[in-house]
Amino acid sequence: FGLGTIPLLAVVYFSKDLISNKLRARFNRAVPYAIGVVAVLLILRGMNLGIPFISPELHRSEITTMQECH
């Protein structure tokens, strides 16, 4: 896992001076909203509401198959 992430982390670390402070501040303000959107999507998926592309409805046969593997 570490060998796969080290190159990307190195690129991010060494390119930090290329990003302006203004852009960095905008990014830092946007991160909490992005986390909130992801949290809402995960909650909707877990509720099994049947919303296309967000929370596909699992049928009873799929649920029992998934539980049998544990």
N, CA, C and O atoms as a MOPAC input file, in Angstrom:
PM7 MOZYME 1SCF
protein

 N      0.83600 1    -1.19500 1     0.00000 1
 C      0.00000 1     0.00000 1     0.00000 1
 C      0.87400 1     1.24900 1     0.00000 1
 O      0.61500 1     2.18400 1    -0.75700 1
 N      1.89400 1     1.27400 1     0.83100 1
 C      2.76800 1     2.43800 1     0.91900 1
 C      3.50600 1     2.70900 1    -0.36800 1
 O      3.66600 1     3.86400 1    -0.76200 1
 N      3.95900 1     1.65900 1    -1.03000 1
 C      4.68800 1     1.84000 1    -2.28500 1
 C      3.80000 1     2.43500 1    -3.37300 1
 O      4.29100 1     3.13100 1    -4.26200 1
 N      2.51600 1     2.17000 1    -3.30800 1
 C      1.60500 1     2.71000 1    -4.30300 1
 C      1.24500 1     4.16600 1    -4.05900 1
 O      0.92400 1     4.88700 1    -5.00400 1
 N      1.29300 1     4.61000 1    -2.81200 1
 C      0.88500 1     5.98200 1    -2.50500 1
 C      2.05400 1     6.95100 1    -2.40200 1
 O      1.85600 1     8.16000 1    -2.52300 1
 N      3.25300 1     6.45700 1    -2.18400 1
 C      4.41100 1     7.34500 1    -2.02200 1
 C      4.62300 1     8.25900 1    -3.23200 1
 O      4.85200 1     9.45300 1    -3.03500 1
 N      4.55900 1     7.76200 1    -4.47400 1
 C      4.78000 1     8.68800 1    -5.60300 1
 C      3.77500 1     9.83900 1    -5.64700 1
 O      4.16900 1    10.98500 1    -5.86800 1
 N      2.50100 1     9.56200 1    -5.44400 1
 C      1.50100 1    10.62900 1    -5.48600 1
 C      1.67300 1    11.59200 1    -4.31500 1
 O      1.54700 1    12.80400 1    -4.49000 1
 N      1.95700 1    11.07100 1    -3.13300 1
 C      2.18000 1    11.95100 1    -1.99100 1
 C      3.41000 1    12.82600 1    -2.20300 1
 O      3.41100 1    13.98800 1    -1.79700 1
 N      4.45400 1    12.29400 1    -2.82900 1
 C      5.64600 1    13.08600 1    -3.11600 1
 C      5.33200 1    14.20500 1    -4.09700 1
 O      5.80500 1    15.32900 1    -3.92600 1
 N      4.53700 1    13.90900 1    -5.12500 1
 C      4.15100 1    14.94100 1    -6.09500 1
 C      3.36400 1    16.04400 1    -5.40900 1
 O      3.60600 1    17.22500 1    -5.66000 1
 N      2.43400 1    15.68000 1    -4.55700 1
 C      1.63500 1    16.68000 1    -3.84000 1
 C      2.52100 1    17.51500 1    -2.93000 1
 O      2.37100 1    18.73600 1    -2.86800 1
 N      3.43700 1    16.87300 1    -2.22700 1
 C      4.30100 1    17.59500 1    -1.29400 1
 C      5.21600 1    18.58300 1    -2.02000 1
 O      5.36400 1    19.72700 1    -1.59000 1
 N      5.82600 1    18.14100 1    -3.11600 1
 C      6.78300 1    19.00100 1    -3.80400 1
 C      6.11100 1    20.04300 1    -4.69200 1
 O      6.77300 1    20.99200 1    -5.11100 1
 N      4.83600 1    19.90500 1    -4.99200 1
 C      4.15100 1    20.89400 1    -5.82300 1
 C      3.33900 1    21.88100 1    -4.99400 1
 O      2.57100 1    22.66600 1    -5.54800 1
 N      3.49700 1    21.85100 1    -3.69200 1
 C      2.69700 1    22.74400 1    -2.84900 1
 C      3.01800 1    24.21400 1    -3.09400 1
 O      2.16000 1    25.07000 1    -2.88000 1
 N      4.22800 1    24.52200 1    -3.53600 1
 C      4.58200 1    25.91200 1    -3.78800 1
 C      4.00600 1    26.42400 1    -5.10000 1
 O      3.98200 1    27.63400 1    -5.32700 1
 N      3.54200 1    25.53300 1    -5.96700 1
 C      2.97700 1    25.94200 1    -7.24700 1
 C      1.53800 1    26.43200 1    -7.11500 1
 O      1.02800 1    27.10500 1    -8.01100 1
 N      0.88700 1    26.10200 1    -6.01200 1
 C     -0.50700 1    26.49000 1    -5.78900 1
 C     -0.52900 1    27.78300 1    -4.97800 1
 O      0.12600 1    27.88700 1    -3.94200 1
 N     -1.28500 1    28.76200 1    -5.45700 1
 C     -1.34200 1    30.04400 1    -4.75800 1
 C     -2.09900 1    29.90800 1    -3.43900 1
 O     -2.88600 1    28.98300 1    -3.23900 1
 N     -1.83400 1    30.85100 1    -2.55900 1
 C     -2.51100 1    30.85300 1    -1.25700 1
 C     -4.01300 1    31.05400 1    -1.41500 1
 O     -4.80200 1    30.50800 1    -0.64300 1
 N     -4.40800 1    31.84100 1    -2.41800 1
 C     -5.83000 1    32.09800 1    -2.65100 1
 C     -6.54300 1    30.80700 1    -3.05600 1
 O     -7.63000 1    30.51300 1    -2.55800 1
 N     -5.93400 1    30.03900 1    -3.95700 1
 C     -6.52600 1    28.77600 1    -4.38400 1
 C     -6.54700 1    27.76900 1    -3.23200 1
 O     -7.50700 1    27.01400 1    -3.08000 1
 N     -5.51000 1    27.76300 1    -2.44100 1
 C     -5.44600 1    26.86300 1    -1.29200 1
 C     -6.54000 1    27.20600 1    -0.27800 1
 O     -7.13700 1    26.30600 1     0.31300 1
 N     -6.80500 1    28.48500 1    -0.07500 1
 C     -7.85700 1    28.90700 1     0.85400 1
 C     -9.23300 1    28.49200 1     0.32800 1
 O    -10.08400 1    28.04800 1     1.09900 1
 N     -9.45100 1    28.63500 1    -0.97800 1
 C    -10.73000 1    28.19200 1    -1.56000 1
 C    -10.92000 1    26.69300 1    -1.39000 1
 O    -12.00900 1    26.22500 1    -1.06000 1
 N     -9.85100 1    25.95000 1    -1.61900 1
 C     -9.91600 1    24.49900 1    -1.46300 1
 C    -10.23600 1    24.12500 1    -0.01600 1
 O    -11.06100 1    23.24600 1     0.23100 1
 N     -9.59000 1    24.78700 1     0.93200 1
 C     -9.84100 1    24.49500 1     2.34700 1
 C    -11.27400 1    24.82700 1     2.75600 1
 O    -11.83300 1    24.17800 1     3.64100 1
 N    -11.87500 1    25.83800 1     2.11300 1
 C    -13.27400 1    26.16000 1     2.41100 1
 C    -14.22100 1    25.15000 1     1.78000 1
 O    -15.30500 1    24.91200 1     2.31000 1
 N    -13.83100 1    24.55000 1     0.65300 1
 C    -14.71000 1    23.62200 1    -0.05700 1
 C    -14.68600 1    22.21100 1     0.53300 1
 O    -15.64200 1    21.45600 1     0.35000 1
 N    -13.63100 1    21.84700 1     1.22500 1
 C    -13.48500 1    20.48100 1     1.73500 1
 C    -14.63200 1    20.08100 1     2.67200 1
 O    -15.17300 1    18.98900 1     2.50000 1
 N    -15.02900 1    20.89200 1     3.64400 1
 C    -16.14200 1    20.46700 1     4.51400 1
 C    -17.44300 1    20.21200 1     3.75900 1
 O    -18.19500 1    19.30300 1     4.11000 1
 N    -17.71100 1    21.00400 1     2.72800 1
 C    -18.92600 1    20.79100 1     1.93200 1
 C    -18.84500 1    19.47400 1     1.15500 1
 O    -19.82800 1    18.73900 1     1.05500 1
 N    -17.67600 1    19.19100 1     0.61600 1
 C    -17.49500 1    17.93200 1    -0.11500 1
 C    -17.66200 1    16.73300 1     0.82100 1
 O    -18.27100 1    15.73100 1     0.44400 1
 N    -17.13300 1    16.83100 1     2.01900 1
 C    -17.30100 1    15.75400 1     2.99400 1
 C    -18.76900 1    15.58700 1     3.35500 1
 O    -19.24600 1    14.46300 1     3.50900 1
 N    -19.49000 1    16.69600 1     3.49100 1
 C    -20.92100 1    16.62600 1     3.78600 1
 C    -21.71100 1    15.95000 1     2.67700 1
 O    -22.60700 1    15.15200 1     2.94800 1
 N    -21.38000 1    16.26600 1     1.42500 1
 C    -22.06900 1    15.64500 1     0.28900 1
 C    -21.80500 1    14.14400 1     0.27400 1
 O    -22.72800 1    13.35300 1     0.07700 1
 N    -20.55700 1    13.74900 1     0.47800 1
 C    -20.23200 1    12.32300 1     0.50400 1
 C    -20.95700 1    11.63000 1     1.65400 1
 O    -21.44100 1    10.51000 1     1.48900 1
 N    -21.03800 1    12.27500 1     2.80900 1
 C    -21.73500 1    11.68600 1     3.95600 1
 C    -23.21700 1    11.47300 1     3.64200 1
 O    -23.77100 1    10.42000 1     3.95700 1
 N    -23.85500 1    12.45700 1     3.03000 1
 C    -25.27500 1    12.32400 1     2.67300 1
 C    -25.46900 1    11.19700 1     1.66700 1
 O    -26.41500 1    10.41800 1     1.78700 1
 N    -24.57900 1    11.10100 1     0.66900 1
 C    -24.68600 1    10.02600 1    -0.31700 1
 C    -24.53700 1     8.65000 1     0.33600 1
 O    -25.27000 1     7.72200 1    -0.00300 1
 N    -23.59900 1     8.51700 1     1.26300 1
 C    -23.42500 1     7.23400 1     1.94500 1
 C    -24.63400 1     6.87100 1     2.80000 1
 O    -25.02000 1     5.70500 1     2.87300 1
 N    -25.22500 1     7.86100 1     3.43900 1
 C    -26.42200 1     7.60800 1     4.24600 1
 C    -27.58500 1     7.18100 1     3.34400 1
 O    -28.31200 1     6.24000 1     3.66300 1
 N    -27.75300 1     7.87900 1     2.21900 1
 C    -28.82700 1     7.51500 1     1.29100 1
 C    -28.62500 1     6.10600 1     0.73400 1
 O    -29.59000 1     5.35600 1     0.58900 1
 N    -27.39100 1     5.74200 1     0.42500 1
 C    -27.12800 1     4.39400 1    -0.07300 1
 C    -27.45500 1     3.34900 1     0.99000 1
 O    -27.98300 1     2.28200 1     0.67700 1
 N    -27.14900 1     3.65200 1     2.21800 1
 C    -27.42200 1     2.70700 1     3.29300 1
 C    -28.89600 1     2.54900 1     3.60200 1
 O    -29.30400 1     1.52300 1     4.14700 1
 N    -29.70100 1     3.54200 1     3.26800 1
 C    -31.13100 1     3.47500 1     3.55100 1
 C    -31.89800 1     2.61700 1     2.55200 1
 O    -33.06100 1     2.29300 1     2.79100 1
 N    -31.26800 1     2.24200 1     1.43400 1
 C    -31.88100 1     1.34200 1     0.45500 1
 C    -33.23000 1     1.88100 1    -0.04000 1
 O    -34.23900 1     1.17600 1    -0.01000 1
 N    -33.23000 1     3.13900 1    -0.49400 1
 C    -34.46600 1     3.79900 1    -0.91600 1
 C    -34.85700 1     3.50800 1    -2.35100 1
 O    -35.99600 1     3.76500 1    -2.74000 1
 N    -33.94400 1     2.97900 1    -3.14300 1
 C    -34.25400 1     2.68800 1    -4.53700 1
 C    -34.12100 1     3.87700 1    -5.46300 1
 O    -34.72100 1     3.88000 1    -6.53700 1
 N    -33.35900 1     4.88600 1    -5.08600 1
 C    -33.13600 1     6.05500 1    -5.94300 1
 C    -32.08300 1     5.66200 1    -6.98100 1
 O    -30.98000 1     5.25500 1    -6.61400 1
 N    -32.41100 1     5.77900 1    -8.28100 1
 C    -31.44800 1     5.37200 1    -9.31500 1
 C    -30.11900 1     6.11400 1    -9.19400 1
 O    -30.09800 1     7.32400 1    -8.97100 1
 N    -29.02600 1     5.39800 1    -9.34000 1
 C    -27.65600 1     5.90000 1    -9.30800 1
 C    -27.20800 1     6.40000 1    -7.94100 1
 O    -26.02500 1     6.69600 1    -7.77000 1
 N    -28.08200 1     6.50500 1    -6.98200 1
 C    -27.68200 1     6.96000 1    -5.64400 1
 C    -27.82700 1     5.83400 1    -4.64500 1
 O    -26.87300 1     5.50800 1    -3.93800 1
 N    -28.99700 1     5.23500 1    -4.57200 1
 C    -29.20400 1     4.14300 1    -3.63700 1
 C    -30.01700 1     3.05500 1    -4.32200 1
 O    -31.23500 1     2.98600 1    -4.15600 1
 N    -29.35000 1     2.21500 1    -5.08300 1
 C    -30.09100 1     1.16300 1    -5.78200 1
 C    -30.76500 1     0.22100 1    -4.79400 1
 O    -30.18300 1    -0.17600 1    -3.78400 1
 N    -31.99100 1    -0.12100 1    -5.11000 1
 C    -32.77000 1    -0.98100 1    -4.22000 1
 C    -32.24600 1    -2.41600 1    -4.30700 1
 O    -32.14700 1    -2.99300 1    -5.39000 1
 N    -31.91800 1    -2.96900 1    -3.15800 1
 C    -31.47300 1    -4.35500 1    -3.10300 1
 C    -32.68600 1    -5.25000 1    -2.91600 1
 O    -33.54400 1    -4.98000 1    -2.07500 1
 N    -32.75200 1    -6.29700 1    -3.68900 1
 C    -33.83500 1    -7.25100 1    -3.54600 1
 C    -33.49000 1    -8.24600 1    -2.45600 1
 O    -32.31700 1    -8.42300 1    -2.12600 1
 N    -34.48400 1    -8.88800 1    -1.90000 1
 C    -34.29800 1    -9.79100 1    -0.76900 1
 C    -33.26800 1   -10.88800 1    -1.09000 1
 O    -32.48300 1   -11.26100 1    -0.21800 1
 N    -33.26100 1   -11.40400 1    -2.31500 1
 C    -32.31500 1   -12.46200 1    -2.67000 1
 C    -30.88000 1   -11.95000 1    -2.64300 1
 O    -29.97100 1   -12.69000 1    -2.26400 1
 N    -30.65900 1   -10.69300 1    -3.04100 1
 C    -29.32000 1   -10.12500 1    -2.99400 1
 C    -28.86000 1    -9.90400 1    -1.56200 1
 O    -27.68200 1   -10.08500 1    -1.25300 1
 N    -29.77100 1    -9.52000 1    -0.69600 1
 C    -29.41900 1    -9.26000 1     0.70000 1
 C    -29.02500 1   -10.55900 1     1.39700 1
 O    -28.02900 1   -10.59400 1     2.12000 1
 N    -29.78900 1   -11.62000 1     1.19000 1
 C    -29.46000 1   -12.88800 1     1.85300 1
 C    -28.17000 1   -13.46500 1     1.30700 1
 O    -27.41800 1   -14.09400 1     2.05300 1
 N    -27.89100 1   -13.27100 1     0.03000 1
 C    -26.63000 1   -13.75100 1    -0.55000 1
 C    -25.46300 1   -13.01800 1     0.07700 1
 O    -24.43800 1   -13.62800 1     0.38100 1
 N    -25.60500 1   -11.70800 1     0.27400 1
 C    -24.50900 1   -10.94000 1     0.85300 1
 C    -24.28300 1   -11.33700 1     2.30100 1
 O    -23.13400 1   -11.34000 1     2.74400 1
 N    -25.31000 1   -11.67100 1     3.05700 1
 C    -25.14800 1   -12.01900 1     4.46000 1
 C    -24.57700 1   -13.41600 1     4.64100 1
 O    -23.97200 1   -13.70500 1     5.67400 1
 N    -24.75600 1   -14.27600 1     3.66600 1
 C    -24.25400 1   -15.63000 1     3.78800 1
 C    -22.73900 1   -15.69700 1     3.70900 1
 O    -22.14400 1   -16.65900 1     4.19400 1
 N    -22.10700 1   -14.70700 1     3.11400 1
 C    -20.65800 1   -14.76700 1     2.96100 1
 C    -19.94000 1   -14.42900 1     4.26700 1
 O    -18.72500 1   -14.60900 1     4.35200 1
 N    -20.64100 1   -13.95300 1     5.27200 1
 C    -19.98600 1   -13.61900 1     6.53400 1
 C    -20.29000 1   -14.68500 1     7.52600 1
 O    -19.83700 1   -14.61100 1     8.66900 1

